[in-house]
Amino acid sequence: MKPSIALIGPGKVGCAVGRHLHDSGYPMVAVIGRDRQRTVDACNFIGCSKTVAGLDLQSAARAKLILLAVPDDQLEIQAKELQTTIELSAEQILIHFSGLHPASLLRAENSTAHHLSIHPLLPFADRQLAYEKLSGCPCALEGDQNALPLGRQLITDLGATAFTIESDSKALYHASACIASNFMVTLLAVARDLLIECGIDRQKAISLLLPLVQANLDNTKKLGPEAGLTGPIVRGDRGTVQHHLHALKESTPELLPFYRLLGEKTIELAVKSGRLSPEQSKNLL
């Protein structure tokens, strides 16, 4: 029989992960939150009995695996509150889902419990979509060495794939994830707003850009960033870049530093690709 689970934090991450593990045969013995209705709703989504929904951390004591699916800034506080409420044994494992914090953040003085961090490289904007996309999703695994085999099994049972990362690399790793995920959304919002400046409808603007973004993702997946890069910079088209800068100066001058910074990084990538000469690079800069 698979180990029992207590979920602390019935939000999007907790619901998506909890449902996958419940589907895989892990008994859910507690779903704990700060709002009774929200915990009941989480149980309905996960598919476990509503009788395990509650507000009392004490109910986590009977679980072997305790999942802390709470925001990063609340993790340490929540772990301390948990460990002053119940006495954890060496048979129990605390698991958090932060990409930033190491598993050791959960460690309490004199505690014999083990600690793991599992971070799915996935945006959790919607719990149903996240549940569906967890299958095949890469997950960063970090924590106590003797608990890593269980962590790999949990990730396999999520339908995901595991890769390990060192504790002291977590912040840099998380910055990478945020640039690829959050900043891409910001880029799209900026591009959309420029189309709106051109007189294009707000919703239509996004629908026009998404095929372009998807084609670039497909190119990058197949060819890598260097070979997948297209556009005026990698072509060395100084005149086009001058027109861009002029148009931005006239319409949205606040975006000039934004465009220049991204342009400079794109020049670096274009040079690495071998398609932009040093002389062209100098002219564009």
VENDALIN-V706522 format. One record per residue. N is the residue number from 1. PSI is psi as a letter, one per 20 degrees, with the letter a starting at -180 (* if undefined). BURIAL is + if it has 9 or more other ideal C-beta (glycine too) atoms within 8 Angstrom, else -. Layout:
n->(N:N)
psi->(PSI:PSI)
burial->(BURIAL:BURIAL)
This chain:
n->(1:2:3:4:5:6:7:8:9:10:11:12:13:14:15:16:17:18:19:20:21:22:23:24:25:26:27:28:29:30:31:32:33:34:35:36:37:38:39:40:41:42:43:44:45:46:47:48:49:50:51:52:53:54:55:56:57:58:59:60:61:62:63:64:65:66:67:68:69:70:71:72:73:74:75:76:77:78:79:80:81:82:83:84:85:86:87:88:89:90:91:92:93:94:95:96:97:98:99:100:101:102:103:104:105:106:107:108:109:110:111:112:113:114:115:116:117:118:119:120:121:122:123:124:125:126:127:128:129:130:131:132:133:134:135:136:137:138:139:140:141:142:143:144:145:146:147:148:149:150:151:152:153:154:155:156:157:158:159:160:161:162:163:164:165:166:167:168:169:170:171:172:173:174:175:176:177:178:179:180:181:182:183:184:185:186:187:188:189:190:191:192:193:194:195:196:197:198:199:200:201:202:203:204:205:206:207:208:209:210:211:212:213:214:215:216:217:218:219:220:221:222:223:224:225:226:227:228:229:230:231:232:233:234:235:236:237:238:239:240:241:242:243:244:245:246:247:248:249:250:251:252:253:254:255:256:257:258:259:260:261:262:263:264:265:266:267:268:269:270:271:272:273:274:275:276:277:278:279:280:281:282:283:284:285)
psi->(q:q:q:q:p:p:p:o:n:l:b:g:g:g:g:g:g:h:g:g:h:g:h:j:j:o:p:o:i:p:o:p:a:i:p:g:h:h:h:g:h:g:g:g:g:h:j:r:p:i:i:i:p:a:i:o:h:h:i:i:h:j:q:h:p:o:o:n:m:r:q:g:i:i:g:g:g:h:g:g:g:g:i:i:g:q:o:q:r:i:i:q:p:p:p:r:k:p:i:g:q:q:h:i:h:i:p:q:p:j:q:j:q:r:p:q:p:o:o:p:m:p:p:m:h:p:h:g:g:g:g:h:i:h:o:i:p:q:p:p:p:q:b:p:g:i:i:h:g:h:g:h:g:g:g:g:i:i:j:a:p:q:q:q:q:q:g:j:j:g:g:g:g:h:g:g:g:h:g:h:f:g:h:h:g:g:g:h:g:g:g:g:h:h:h:h:h:i:j:q:q:g:h:h:g:g:h:h:h:g:h:g:g:g:h:h:g:g:g:h:g:h:i:r:g:g:h:i:p:r:a:h:g:h:i:k:n:h:g:g:h:g:g:g:h:g:g:h:h:h:g:m:h:i:i:g:h:g:g:g:g:h:g:g:h:h:g:g:g:h:g:h:i:j:i:p:r:h:g:g:g:g:g:g:*)
burial->(-:-:+:+:+:+:+:+:+:+:+:+:+:+:+:+:+:+:+:+:+:+:-:+:-:+:-:+:+:+:+:+:+:-:-:+:-:+:+:+:+:+:+:-:+:+:-:+:-:-:-:+:+:+:-:-:+:-:+:+:-:-:+:-:+:+:+:+:+:+:-:-:-:-:+:+:-:+:+:+:+:+:+:-:-:+:-:+:-:-:-:+:+:+:+:+:+:+:+:-:+:+:+:-:+:+:-:+:-:-:-:-:+:+:+:+:+:+:+:+:+:-:-:+:-:-:+:-:-:+:+:-:+:+:-:-:+:+:+:+:+:+:+:+:-:-:+:+:-:+:+:+:-:+:+:+:+:+:+:+:-:+:-:-:+:-:+:-:-:+:-:-:+:+:-:-:+:+:-:-:+:-:+:+:-:-:-:+:-:+:+:+:+:+:+:+:-:-:-:-:-:-:-:-:+:+:-:+:+:-:-:-:+:-:-:+:-:-:+:+:-:-:-:-:-:+:-:+:+:-:-:-:+:+:-:+:-:+:-:-:+:-:-:+:+:-:-:+:-:-:-:-:-:-:+:+:-:+:+:+:-:-:+:+:-:+:+:-:+:+:+:-:+:-:-:+:-:-:-:+:+:-:-:+:-)
